């Protein structure tokens, strides 16, 4: 099945049709989507700003990550689910929108950055003490993550302005 | 004269100002400002959430309450300046669609409530009694936390609904 055929199939599903034809469903799902994204971006920025040494310097990075990241993942699951529902309602249009595709790429990049951090840079995170030194590779990961999420929110907003 | 009349006069005047026309003409301004607005509310809502979770004894219980609030409350207050500035630009760009919009008016009411609740949280977390560890939170604390979360969530929802109420 080709890409366009897949999009057309998705758009024709009963879930997509229901969202498209109901006046209130889209804005409600979108509201939850925006709320979830603010939670994802806000919580990740707590970790990123700590890595960069801007905030919470008296608290070990590992502690902050443990207390914050479960909320990031929970909110991400909600954002992804609501995002998929919104996408389905107009799959052909979103599926060919530059900013939507860019947003998906940025999520992939954020995932790669996070995987690299966990597998290599952050392996000895427990040893970075309270006021201790954060390796520059970890600072770089924080800066990359922060930049990706800022641009991603911008792309998300631009989708709404480029659908026609 | 009725207040709605003067609000309408003001919106019509504002809409015709050079600044408003410039914002309407440059297509990139509104999405840029909205992006900064969303990023700022992200900092605010998560920082409020962190203090709320600490109040309930769910996170960072090894740290005194006032340390946690000193860590996060500045990130509730300061981004409000960016929210105010970007919000003002959106209002100038589309005065009637915002100021005369019942959802916008609801959002401002919720904001007033959220600011009061945040001030209460700031007061609660600075009392000497808050130095105790992770005791069972009191009923009043639960009420403040639930109210805080409901108000900030309502603000984000109302923000999105402004666009649909036309």
Interface residues (C-beta under 8 A of the other chain):
Chain A: X27 X30 X31 X34 X35 X37 X38 X39 X41 X42 X43 X45 X46 X55 X56 X58 X59 X63 X67 X68 X71 X150 X153 X154 X157 X158 X160 X161
Chain B: X27 X30 X31 X32 X34 X35 X38 X39 X41 X42 X43 X44 X45 X46 X47 X49 X50 X59 X60 X63 X67 X71 X75 X153 X156 X157 X159 X160 X161 X163 X164
